[in-house]
């Protein structure tokens, strides 16, 4: 039996763009639902679960960055933001709010499809209950590498798809510095300074979740001239 089609929510106040994306993604094998603004998206999300959310930043009422920040408090569904070309601050703000990736408008639908599939590949695969867990200990934090789950005591720590992928990349080479270029490559992103800066933002978010003092990181360290290194207990 084949896997069910991924269900994606498109949130965009432009009815024409929303319709075009719905048609294109449906033809590409996705189940697609559309929302015209943040309030509409919230109503839909209250009753349905999605594999991915594609959301415009500039919308009337609640903008995409504010909605992303709010959704991150209760869910880890991957979010891809659509930003105006050249609005670097919007992209960085979106990543800081918890988005997994961004794409500048105007864009080629095929590029959107590639980025969506890359995000979905980063989501942890469900594991059988009898599989032996492989754990990393970071002080009070435990990270199950196989399941892609993080815990602080009995409390789950929510990770975005990109944060989860970063943890797996670092966990594969503990104690070894990884350059920003290498991290961009392992994340499946296009090379360039913009993506390296995006990695820096994701590292900052990850440190807030695993470090007692994110400004003086103990476990996810910066190695001068070499990149970042995970130093578990």
C-alpha positions as CSV (number, residue, x, y, z in Angstrom):
1,X,0.0,0.0,0.0
2,X,1.4,3.4,-1.0
3,X,2.0,6.1,1.5
4,X,-0.7,8.8,1.8
5,X,-0.1,12.0,-0.1
6,X,1.5,14.8,2.0
7,X,-1.1,17.3,3.1
8,X,0.0,20.9,2.7
9,X,-1.7,24.1,3.8
10,X,-1.2,27.2,1.6
11,X,-1.7,30.5,3.4
12,X,-1.8,33.5,1.0
13,X,-4.2,36.4,0.7
14,X,-3.6,36.5,-3.1
15,X,-6.4,34.3,-4.5
16,X,-4.7,34.0,-7.8
17,X,-1.4,32.7,-6.3
18,X,-3.2,30.5,-3.9
19,X,-5.2,28.9,-6.8
20,X,-2.1,28.4,-9.0
21,X,-0.2,26.7,-6.2
22,X,-3.1,24.5,-5.3
23,X,-3.3,23.3,-8.9
24,X,0.4,22.8,-9.3
25,X,0.9,21.0,-6.0
26,X,-2.1,18.8,-6.6
27,X,-0.7,17.7,-9.9
28,X,2.6,17.1,-8.1
29,X,1.0,14.5,-5.7
30,X,0.1,16.7,-2.7
31,X,-3.2,17.0,-1.0
32,X,-3.7,20.8,-0.8
33,X,-5.9,23.1,1.4
34,X,-5.9,26.9,1.0
35,X,-6.3,29.6,3.6
36,X,-6.9,33.3,2.7
37,X,-5.3,34.8,5.9
38,X,-3.9,34.0,9.3
39,X,-7.3,33.9,11.0
40,X,-8.6,31.5,8.3
41,X,-5.5,29.3,8.7
42,X,-6.0,29.1,12.5
43,X,-9.5,27.9,12.0
44,X,-8.4,25.2,9.6
45,X,-5.4,24.2,11.8
46,X,-7.8,23.8,14.8
47,X,-9.4,20.8,13.1
48,X,-6.8,19.4,10.7
49,X,-3.2,18.2,10.8
50,X,-0.8,19.0,8.0
51,X,2.6,17.7,6.9
52,X,3.7,21.2,5.8
53,X,2.6,24.8,5.8
54,X,3.5,27.2,3.0
55,X,2.8,30.8,4.1
56,X,3.2,34.3,2.7
57,X,4.8,36.8,5.1
58,X,2.9,39.9,3.9
59,X,-0.8,39.4,4.7
60,X,-3.6,41.6,6.0
61,X,-4.2,41.2,9.7
62,X,-1.8,38.8,11.3
63,X,1.4,38.5,9.2
64,X,3.2,35.3,8.4
65,X,6.1,35.8,10.8
66,X,3.7,36.5,13.8
67,X,1.6,33.5,12.9
68,X,4.7,31.3,12.6
69,X,5.9,32.4,16.0
70,X,2.5,31.6,17.5
71,X,2.2,28.2,15.9
72,X,5.6,27.2,17.1
73,X,4.4,27.3,20.7
74,X,2.1,24.4,20.1
75,X,3.2,22.5,17.0
76,X,6.3,21.4,15.0
77,X,4.7,21.2,11.6
78,X,7.3,22.4,9.1
79,X,6.8,26.0,7.8
80,X,8.1,27.5,4.6
81,X,7.7,31.2,4.3
82,X,7.2,33.2,1.0
83,X,9.0,36.5,1.3
84,X,9.3,39.6,-1.0
85,X,12.5,39.5,-3.0
86,X,15.3,41.5,-1.2
87,X,13.5,41.6,2.1
88,X,16.4,40.0,4.0
89,X,15.2,41.1,7.4
90,X,11.9,39.3,6.8
91,X,13.7,36.1,6.0
92,X,15.9,36.2,9.1
93,X,12.9,37.2,11.3
94,X,11.0,34.3,9.8
95,X,13.8,31.8,10.7
96,X,14.1,33.3,14.2
97,X,10.3,32.8,14.6
98,X,10.7,29.1,13.8
99,X,10.3,28.7,10.0
100,X,12.2,25.9,8.4
101,X,13.0,27.7,5.1
102,X,12.0,30.6,3.0
103,X,11.6,31.3,-0.7
104,X,11.7,34.8,-2.3
105,X,8.9,36.0,-4.6
106,X,8.6,35.7,-7.5
107,X,9.7,32.1,-7.7
108,X,9.5,29.1,-10.0
109,X,7.0,26.5,-8.9
110,X,9.5,23.8,-9.4
111,X,11.9,25.5,-6.9
112,X,9.1,25.6,-4.4
113,X,8.5,21.9,-5.0
114,X,12.2,21.1,-4.5
115,X,12.3,23.0,-1.2
116,X,9.1,21.4,0.1
117,X,10.4,17.9,-0.6
118,X,13.7,18.8,1.0
119,X,11.9,19.9,4.2
120,X,9.7,16.7,4.2
121,X,12.8,14.5,3.9
122,X,14.2,16.2,7.1
123,X,11.2,15.1,9.1
124,X,12.0,12.1,11.4
125,X,10.8,8.7,10.3
126,X,8.5,6.9,12.8
127,X,10.3,4.0,14.5
128,X,9.2,0.7,15.9
129,X,8.6,0.8,19.6
130,X,11.0,-2.1,20.2
131,X,14.0,-0.4,18.6
132,X,16.8,0.4,21.0
133,X,17.0,4.1,21.5
134,X,20.3,5.9,20.8
135,X,20.5,8.8,23.2
136,X,22.6,11.9,23.4
137,X,22.9,13.5,26.8
138,X,23.3,17.3,27.0
139,X,23.0,18.0,30.7
140,X,19.3,17.7,31.5
141,X,18.5,17.4,27.8
142,X,18.1,14.0,26.2
143,X,18.0,13.6,22.4
144,X,16.8,10.3,20.8
145,X,18.7,10.2,17.5
146,X,16.6,7.5,16.0
147,X,13.2,8.9,16.9
148,X,14.2,12.6,16.4
149,X,12.8,13.4,19.9
150,X,14.2,15.7,22.5
151,X,13.2,15.7,26.2
152,X,14.0,17.7,29.3
153,X,13.1,15.4,32.1
154,X,9.6,14.2,31.2
155,X,8.8,17.4,29.2
156,X,9.2,17.1,25.3
157,X,11.2,19.8,23.6
158,X,9.7,20.8,20.3
159,X,12.1,20.9,17.4
160,X,11.4,22.1,13.9
161,X,12.3,19.8,11.0
162,X,15.5,21.8,10.3
163,X,16.5,21.8,14.0
164,X,16.0,18.1,14.1
165,X,18.1,17.6,11.0
166,X,20.9,19.8,12.5
167,X,20.8,17.7,15.6
168,X,21.2,14.5,13.6
169,X,24.1,16.0,11.5
170,X,25.9,17.0,14.7
171,X,25.1,13.7,16.5
172,X,26.7,11.8,13.6
173,X,30.1,13.5,14.4
174,X,30.2,14.5,18.1
175,X,33.2,16.4,19.1
176,X,34.1,17.3,15.4
177,X,33.8,20.9,14.2
178,X,31.5,21.3,11.1
179,X,31.8,24.3,8.9
180,X,28.8,26.4,8.0
181,X,29.4,25.5,4.4
182,X,29.3,21.8,5.3
183,X,26.1,22.3,7.3
184,X,24.4,24.1,4.4
185,X,25.4,21.2,2.1
186,X,24.2,18.5,4.6
187,X,20.9,20.4,5.0
188,X,20.4,20.2,1.2
189,X,20.4,24.0,0.7
190,X,21.9,26.1,-2.0
191,X,25.4,27.4,-1.3
192,X,25.9,31.0,-0.5
193,X,26.3,33.5,2.3
194,X,22.6,33.9,2.7
195,X,22.2,30.3,3.6
196,X,25.2,30.3,5.9
197,X,23.6,33.2,7.8
198,X,20.3,31.2,7.9
199,X,22.3,28.3,9.5
200,X,23.6,30.8,12.1
201,X,20.0,31.7,12.9
202,X,19.0,28.1,13.3
203,X,22.0,27.4,15.5
204,X,20.9,30.3,17.7
205,X,17.4,28.9,18.0
206,X,18.7,25.4,18.8
207,X,21.0,26.8,21.5
208,X,18.0,28.3,23.2
209,X,16.5,24.9,23.6
210,X,19.6,22.9,24.7
211,X,21.9,25.4,26.6
212,X,21.5,26.5,30.2
213,X,23.1,29.8,29.0
214,X,22.7,30.2,25.2
215,X,25.1,33.2,25.3
216,X,27.8,30.9,26.7
217,X,27.2,27.6,24.9
218,X,28.5,24.5,26.6
219,X,27.1,21.8,24.3
220,X,26.8,23.4,20.8
221,X,30.0,25.3,20.7
222,X,31.5,27.7,18.2
223,X,35.0,26.7,17.1
224,X,36.9,29.7,15.9
225,X,37.8,29.4,12.2
226,X,36.2,25.9,12.0
227,X,32.4,26.2,12.5
228,X,30.2,24.6,15.1
229,X,30.7,21.5,17.2
230,X,28.4,19.4,19.4
231,X,30.0,18.3,22.7
232,X,27.6,15.9,24.5
233,X,28.3,14.6,28.0
